[in-house]
Amino acid sequence: MFLDLSSYFNQANFRAGFSLGDFSYNSKNDRKQLAENLELKSENLVIPKQVHSHHVQICTTPGELADTDTVISHSTDIVLSIQVADCIPLFILDKNSKMFGLIHAGWRGTAKGIVGKTMSEFKRINEQTRDMIVLIGPSIKQCCFEIGPEVAKEFSKDFLIQGKGDRSFLDLQGVVKTQLLNAGINSENIIDLNECTCCQPDKYYSYRRDGKRAGRMIAVCGWV
């Protein structure tokens, strides 16, 4: 029904979860249900309207947010959420300051630098990066992420495999990991679940596989 990712962060009272394809998908209630399953208070949810941007929002009160793809908080009274259906969900926890965040990292936001911008915001408040843990959730991987030349030109050839004609296959997780390392995150603190959403129709929704009829997975995290 959902992946309980809390143990990856090894921090008492921090909860993180990711819904699966058999989770009851409903845009009004799915986040509340997942939060409550994780023993988080659903009335404290932050719900951003995601637009594939590099916009970062510090969250101090619950509710809906316009046009943002990273949500960050240092409040134990806030529960963060995003939705994805192939894009990378990035869970972030700074064990020192207890700041936490979620990034919706599709190719557009990644090309615009949303990962580096988010890390800069964390470091602006807490200069140390040694206690930061980042988990890369289920997302479309290079095996399935075929792109055209207009997208390929946004990324280094180091992350591309040549396909047929002018097509390529993009390692978006590799791009994100490199950006995290460049931002000062220790490699041992970057956790990749190594799960491809497109490859596993019985487990995950996938926009690339199913098109507009695809559902969404929900990522939620916060403190109990």
N, C-alpha and C positions, 0 to 999 in steps of 0.2 A: 504493500500500500504506500509506504514511503521509506526513504533511507534516513535513519537517524545517524547524523554525522557528528554528533556531539563529542564522541570519544576521541576523534582526531585532534581536537583542540586541547585535550587534557587539562581542562580548567573547570573547577567546581562551579556549578550553577550556570554555566554557559550552554545553551542549546542551539543546535543547528539541524535543519532537516530539509529534505528534497522529495517532493511527491513523485510517484511513479504513474505509469499510464493507467493503472487500474484504480487510481485515486479518483474519487468522485469530483470530476472537473466541473466547476460552476464558477464563473467569474466573480460572483458576489459572495460566495460562501467558502470557496476552497482555501483561501488564506486563513480564514478564521478557524476552519476545521484543523488544518495542519498545525497552526499555532497552539491550539488547545491540546492536540495530540502530543505536543512537545512540552506541555505544562506551562506554556507561555500565555499571557493575557491577551486575548484577541482584541480587546478594546484599545490596546496600545499599538495596534498595527500602523505602520507607515506604508502607503500604497502609491508608488510613483507611476505616472504615465510615461512609459518608455518610448523614446523616439530615435534610438540609435545615435545618440549624441555623445559628447564628452562632458556633459554637465554633471557636476558633483554637488550634492546637497547635504549639509549638516542638519540633522534632524533632532529637534528638541521637544516636539509635540507630535502626537499621532495624527493620522488623517491622510488625505490624498495630496499628492504633489504633482505639479505640472512639469512636463518636459524635462525629465532627468533620468539618468541611467546609472548613477552611483548614489547610494544612500549610506550615510555614515552617522553614527551616534556614539556618545560617551555616557548616555543615560541608561540606567538599569530599568527605567520605566518605559522604554521604547522597544518595539519589536519591528524589525526591518523585514521587507519582503520584496521580491522581484518575480517576474515570470519569464520563462524561456521555452523554446521549442527547437533548439539546435545551437543557439548562441551560448557562449560560455557563462555559467554562473560562477562568480568568484566570491568565496566567503573569506573574510579577513578578520583576524583578531589580533590586537596588540595586548599581550598578557600583562605588560607593564602598566599601561595607562587604562586598560580595559575598554579602550575604543574598539568598535567593531563596525563592519560594513559589508555591503553587497554590491558587486558590480555586474551589470548586464553588458557583457563584452562580445558583441557581434563583430563582424569584420569592419563595419563602418566606424564604430566607436573605437575599436582597437587601432585602426589606421589613424584616427584623429588624436590618439594619445590618451584615451581615458584611463588606462592603467597607471601610467606615469603621473597623470594629474591627480589621481586618487592617492597614490603613495605620497605625493608632495603635500597633500592636505593632512595626511596622517603625521608626516614628519614636521609639518609646521606646528602642530600641537605637541608632539612628542618626538624629539630629534632622533632618538634611538630606533633602530630597525631590527636589532638582534632578537627581540622578543615577539616579532610579528610572524604570524602563521597565516599562510594563504592556501586555501583548498580550491582546486580546479574541479568543478563538478561535471557531471555528464553533459556531453555536447558533441556536435558533429566533428568527426576527426578526419584526418587527411585521406583515409581510405574512401570517403564518400563526398568530400567537400570539393567538388569540381567547380572551377570558376573560369570566367572568360578573361581576355587580356585587359579589359578596363578595370577589373578588380586586381588582377595579378600585378599590375604596375604600381600598386600601393604598397607592395611588400618586397622584401629582399628575396632574391632567387634562392637563398639558402633554405627558404621555407616552402619551396615549390617543387613539385615533381611534374615533368612534362606529360601531358595527356595527348589525345588525338588532335591533330590540327593545331589550332591556337589555344586549346584548352589546357588548364593546369589543375593540379590538386594542391590545396593550401593546408599547411600545418599551422592552424591558428593557435593551437595550444603551445606550439614551439615559439611562436611570436610572443605570446603572453608571458611565457616563462622567461624569455630573454629580457623583456621589458621589466619584469619583476627583479631579476638579477641586477639589471642596470640601475634600478632604483635602490639597491642595497639590501634586498631581502636575501637571507642565507638560503642556499640551495636545499639544505636539509629541512628547511621550514616551508618548502613549497611541496604540497601534496597533490598529486594528480590521480584522480580515481580511474583514469584511463578507460572510460566508458564512452562508446560512440552511440549517440541517440539514434542516428539513422539506421544503424546496423541491427537494432534490436526492437522490432515492432511489437513484440509481446511485452516489452518493459517500458519503453519510452515513446512519447509523442515526437514527431519530427516534421517540421515544415517542409524541409527538402524532400522528404519521402511522400508526405501526404497532402502537401499544398494547403490551400486556405481552409480545408476542413479539419486540419490538425488541431488537436487540443494543446494545452500548455502544461508544463511542469512549474511548480512553485518552489522557490527557495525562501526559507524563513530562518531568522536567527535572532537571539536576544538572551537576556538574563532572567533567571527565575528567582 
